[in-house]
Amino acid sequence: MNSTQDPDGLLELILDRCIHICAVESGSLMLIDEKLGVLDAVTSRGLNQQILKETKLKIGQGITGVAASTGKAKLINDVSKDPDYIQIKEDIKSELVAPMIVDDSVIGIISLDSNRLNAFTAEMLEIVSVLANQAGQVFKNLQTIRNLEQKTKIQSTLIEISKVVTNTLDLNEIFDAIMSTIEKSLRLEKGSIVLYKKEEGLLRIVAACGLSQEEFEKGTYQPGEGITGKVFESGDAIIVESVASHPDFLNRVGYLSHFKHDPNNVSLLCAPISSEQNILGVVNAFVVQHKHTDLKSYLDFLQVVASIISQTIKIQNLVEEAKKEISRENIQLKRELKNKYKFGSLIGKASIMEKLFEKIQLVADSRASVLITGESGTGKEMIANAIHYNSTRAENPFIKINCAAIPENLLESELFGHKKGSFTGAVSDKKGKFELADTGTIFLDEIGEMDLNLQSKLLRVLQEREIEAIGSTKAKKVDVRIIAATNAELEQLVAEKKFRADLFYRLNVVKINTPPLRERTEDIPLLINHFVEKYAKDNNKNIRGVTREASRILLRYPWPGNVRELENVIERAVVLSQDELLSEDDFSDLVSSLEVNGEPLVEVSQMPISEGVSQQDALDFTSGKLTPNQLDNLDGRAMEIVVNEVESRLIQYAMKKFRYTKTRVAKYLGINRNTLDKKIKELNIEY
């Protein structure tokens, strides 16, 4: 019993030994089919196999059926006298029946027959009963081992399928690999993945194993049509024991032609591919049934595969949606960048700026190199953006690199790339900025900071239109437009041998100089309004503009940091302000700078004289004396005129002294802000 690992071989072995021990002519071994409630003959000797197959004894029917239902062995030495006997073979006269009992349950029957009367003894019954029970236990164990082996195979196949799914995002590759793995690992005969095509309103095979191209293309079904269509409609997995005899099986693809040897012994397993509330399709597999094939385990496996397929489709849909979203964002971004860097979006009405815009428009559509010069903060990068996004290269890459921000030993690799192993730390090939910018534009900011050795390589790019990565022996052609920018005087660097003259002339094909803000003061109000609106929106604040006094301060300030400094000052003021208008208090840093670096303070004697008082009769406040003629002219209004004149000149003096910062003026005069505003209005003081 313990010498074989084959359950079927064990049953045949037991039957042969029992027949030999009892010295009889025939016998059979039957297992209980619990689903149908019958005894199924799995092996026999000396009996007609066809009759055995056709004669399905029910539990409790005949001598064997009674033994199966009661679990008790029976010895009949004259079958003609037993009312339960059902004749299978004419010459049988004696029968011995022993149940196979495991864990108090009958799993089968050993039936021995003889054409002699009184062929069996009580000792034989005892021996066969013991063998039957031992055989039943071993058989059960072997079945358990076989089921475990099948489940282990299934688990291994699922692991293989999981690896396939993580290796690629191509659905067709994944589907083909899943079916191939199932066929190879589990030896399931045929199978397919069928998905619902919404645009066609059909279920269509998208992957299969063991089908020709012609058969593959025949695999289309309406929802509800055939077994596949019904599983899709119901969403329930099914096992079809004998597919050939099932009324819903269409055999449209021609599966049964692959099972000519025994089509009636072919089962079909179908599992729906579900995603949340939707059925996406069906996965199916055909199985040629062998004795004790565990179809339920295979169906469980197929349902897990269906779940993997569902998740794969979901991930693929998410990836596709993400790609579309990125594509939409790129298109939108490009549109926004185009709009942002249209010439009309560059702020300026000064004549010097109008000439600059005209020059940008002329140079944008050419492929000439451009050198943008100017002080820090004048908008050189913005000019470069405007040139690229208004050129024919606008849809192609625009790569920016700051030559001063990257160490010299790394800048060459950044610009031209490197090969794996070309230097310490080069663990893989890397594309340089020039290769990434191919067919587009590269912006080299702070070009004056570039090392002389690297300048020669850049010169080659300009002359030959080709690059060579570090560690490479092959040059690569690139089509890149170069826009360079610097706040240094390159001519002076050339004279000092710190910048290559030949590179300077190559870069300086078109030179654009960005004017400092102090040379375009008429643009300051436009820029102020633009930045106030921008940062008020960014910070969700209701700020409408700046006060008159604040505007005077901003106009008088020299702006050494140019537009960048103005933008930063406005942003800081917007962030910190709690009023609807930015006042002089919001620009206190500028006021302090003006006080330290501003013009000399205005003397009292230099102040303007109030209306109604001639220069000759002007009140001498410096000496504190008044002439008789001056006093006569004040008849009836002396107090009013003198007091108003003193207040007016004092306020004007303070306004000049503190650069029109009313809060500081009021503090100096010892009055509050509201009183100061009232005095300015009453005395008609202009500032």
Secondary structure, DSSP 8 states (H G I E B T S, - for coil): -TT---HHHHHHHHHHHHHHHHT-SEEEEEEEETTTTEEEEEEEESS-HHHHHH---BTTSHHHHHHHHH---EEES-GGG-TT---SSTT--EEEEEEEEETTEEEEEEEEEESSTT---HHHHHHHHHHHHHHHHHHHHHHHHHHHHHHHHHHHHHHHHHHHHHH---HHHHHHHHHHHHHHHH--SEEEEEEEETTTTEEEEEEEES--HHHHHH-EE-TTSHHHHHHHHH---EEES-GGG-TT----S-GGGGGTT-GGGEEEEEEEEEETTEEEEEEEEEEE--TT--HHHHHHHHHHHHHHHHHHHHHHHHHHHHHHHHHHHHHHHHHHHHHHTSGGGS---SHHHHHHHHHHHHHHTS---EEEEE-TTS-HHHHHHHHHHTSTTTTS-EEEEETTTS-HHHHHHHHH-B-TTSSTT--S-B--HHHHTTTSEEEEETGGGS-HHHHHHHHHHHHHSEE--BT-S--EE---EEEEEESS-HHHHHHTTSS-HHHHHHHTTEEEEE--GGG-GGGHHHHHHHHHHHHHHHTT----EE-HHHHHHHHHS--TTHHHHHHHHHHHHHHH--SSEE-GGGGHHHHHHHHHHS-----GGGS---TT--STT--BTTTTB--HHHHHTTTTTHHHHHHHHHHHHHHHHHHHHTTT-HHHHHHHHTS-HHHHHHHHHHTT---
